[in-house]
Amino acid sequence: MNVRKYSTQYVGRTELRSALRVFIFAMACHGASAATPAAKVVEITIDKVTFSEVKVTLNVGDTIEWVNKDVVDHTATAKNKDWDVVIPAGKKARLVLKKAGTFDYFCRYHPNMVGKLVIAPAK
C-alpha cells in the first residue's frame, strides 16, 4: 500500500514538473516575441527628383527601401558619410538602419535632393 501511495505522489510531482516546464517555456517564448517586435521595411519613393517624406517612426533594425521612379540614377548619401546607397533608374535599393540618431542625406548626383531620417534605438 505504501508503494502505490508513493507511486501516485511521484507521478503527481512529475506531472507538475512537466506542466511547470511547459508553462515557463511558453512564457519565455511569449516574452521574447513581445520584447522584440519585427523590424519593418519603410519605402521612400524618388519621383521627379525628390525624396518622399518618411511619416512613420524608424527604429534601429528597420530597413529603408528607396524606389526610384525617375529615369536617372540617384544616391541616398548620409551627410556624415555613414552610408551611400546608389539607386539606379527604375530600380530599388535597401539599407538596414544600424544606428540611432538624426541623419540628413542627399543625392550626390543632384545635391538639391535632400531627406532626413530620424532613427530611434531598437525596441
C-alpha angles and dihedrals in degrees: 000000000000090000092056092047091047091047092052092048091049093050090048091053091047092052090047091051091049092049090048091051091050091048093049091047092049092049092048091051092047092047093049094052093045092049095052114043116198116271114248135221113233119197122218113189122212110206130157091000093303134113113227117238121259108235101177133073112266123210134190105272095036119118127232115210115194113203112200111208093170126099092236132066121259138184134216102215123177112230089224089053094241091132142006118191123186114212111192120215111282093005141100132238132188139212127188110219109236104169136048120233143075115300125189113201139181143182112265090209094048108027092186088069106091138167141170133221120197107196124190123203116272113278 
